[in-house]
């Protein structure tokens, strides 16, 4: 809502609203109705959404690079076993891992295409 009030483009607002599986957290908190304005699939899936998740899920709280598995473990540890993050982990965890893997695959393809055209 803050980004909307600041007149950010709807695509950016939707990406931020859905970043890193927040739709799963919203569902367990029973506030998913706040996500309705951002239901476009591209807000939570696809190259741009995946890249945003990759950036968030491969960077630790200290700014250092971590694996997606390390990042998920850190979040679950920090928030606790009864947290919304833990309660939605069976859905959220695989979605985060898939988004990170998809982005890393795209990066590998881009690198390979760049070296073959040199």
Phi and psi in degrees as a GROMACS rama.xvg file:
@    title "Ramachandran Plot"
@    xaxis  label "Phi"
@    yaxis  label "Psi"
@TYPE xy
-60.3915  -45.2424  UNK-2
-64.6542  -36.8717  UNK-3
-61.531  -44.6825  UNK-4
-64.3486  -28.1801  UNK-5
-89.078  5.42163  UNK-6
65.5757  34.5877  UNK-7
-69.133  153.046  UNK-8
-59.7869  142.323  UNK-9
-53.462  -35.7237  UNK-10
-63.5384  -40.0523  UNK-11
-68.6602  -43.8578  UNK-12
-59.0505  -44.8086  UNK-13
-64.0073  -41.4343  UNK-14
-62.5846  -44.5182  UNK-15
-66.3723  -40.9579  UNK-16
-59.7373  -34.9707  UNK-17
-102.465  3.51215  UNK-18
-58.6161  140.365  UNK-19
52.7646  42.9037  UNK-20
74.266  25.0967  UNK-21
-65.8755  -17.7733  UNK-22
-64.0584  -32.1006  UNK-23
-70.6187  -41.0009  UNK-24
-65.6943  -42.1126  UNK-25
-60.0422  -38.265  UNK-26
-65.2235  -44.0048  UNK-27
-72.6928  -24.5797  UNK-28
-84.0243  -5.19641  UNK-29
60.2365  40.0591  UNK-30
-123.962  22.795  UNK-31
-62.2396  -18.4402  UNK-32
-61.1644  -24.6065  UNK-33
-70.9799  -16.5793  UNK-34
-87.5496  -11.3364  UNK-35
-53.1939  -43.1074  UNK-36
-64.7301  -11.1565  UNK-37
-119.571  37.3065  UNK-38
-79.5845  -4.41324  UNK-39
-60.4675  130.106  UNK-40
-53.6293  -39.0762  UNK-41
-61.3883  -14.516  UNK-42
-75.5215  -24.9321  UNK-43
-124.981  -4.90783  UNK-44
-145.117  149.343  UNK-45
113.507  174.611  UNK-46
-56.305  -43.2468  UNK-47
-72.8114  -46.891  UNK-48
-62.1031  -41.3636  UNK-49
-62.7152  -40.8277  UNK-50
-65.179  -38.0965  UNK-51
-64.2622  -43.6324  UNK-52
-63.5056  -42.4016  UNK-53
-57.5877  -46.7791  UNK-54
-61.3425  -42.6584  UNK-55
-72.8419  -38.464  UNK-56
-90.799  0.0414932  UNK-57
-118.909  16.0645  UNK-58
-127.553  123.775  UNK-59
-78.3799  173.306  UNK-60
-59.4764  -24.7907  UNK-61
-89.4814  1.6265  UNK-62
89.7536  -4.01225  UNK-63
-81.9386  152.933  UNK-64
-68.7582  134.64  UNK-65
-137.21  164.528  UNK-66
-78.1493  160.018  UNK-67
-60.6839  -35.2637  UNK-68
-67.8112  -39.0255  UNK-69
-64.8735  -41.4701  UNK-70
-65.6412  -44.3818  UNK-71
-61.3713  -44.3579  UNK-72
-61.7163  -40.2785  UNK-73
-63.3706  -44.726  UNK-74
-63.5002  -45.5124  UNK-75
-63.4441  -40.3082  UNK-76
-65.3508  -44.5648  UNK-77
-67.2297  -39.8961  UNK-78
-86.4365  -24.7444  UNK-79
98.3222  161.688  UNK-80
-68.0327  -23.8811  UNK-81
-100.108  7.0397  UNK-82
-73.8683  159.947  UNK-83
-56.9764  -36.3494  UNK-84
-61.2084  -41.1068  UNK-85
-71.8929  -39.088  UNK-86
-67.5581  -29.2319  UNK-87
-98.7083  3.19049  UNK-88
-54.6663  -38.4986  UNK-89
-57.7713  -28.3403  UNK-90
-95.7393  -44.3155  UNK-91
-69.3839  -45.3634  UNK-92
-54.6778  -54.4892  UNK-93
-61.1052  -35.5035  UNK-94
-64.2345  -41.6038  UNK-95
-64.91  -45.4631  UNK-96
-61.8218  -42.9501  UNK-97
-62.2571  -42.2361  UNK-98
-64.6823  -42.5228  UNK-99
-64.3893  -46.301  UNK-100
-61.9701  -40.8673  UNK-101
-62.3965  -41.8746  UNK-102
-66.732  -42.9169  UNK-103
-64.5094  -36.5122  UNK-104
-63.1345  -42.4823  UNK-105
-63.5977  -39.8645  UNK-106
-64.5014  -41.2707  UNK-107
-62.6768  -42.8726  UNK-108
-63.4213  -40.8118  UNK-109
-64.8579  -41.5815  UNK-110
-64.0145  -44.1433  UNK-111
-63.0394  -40.822  UNK-112
-65.2257  -36.5616  UNK-113
-68.2602  -37.1178  UNK-114
-78.0497  -28.4924  UNK-115
-78.0116  -21.0988  UNK-116
-92.2506  -2.26937  UNK-117
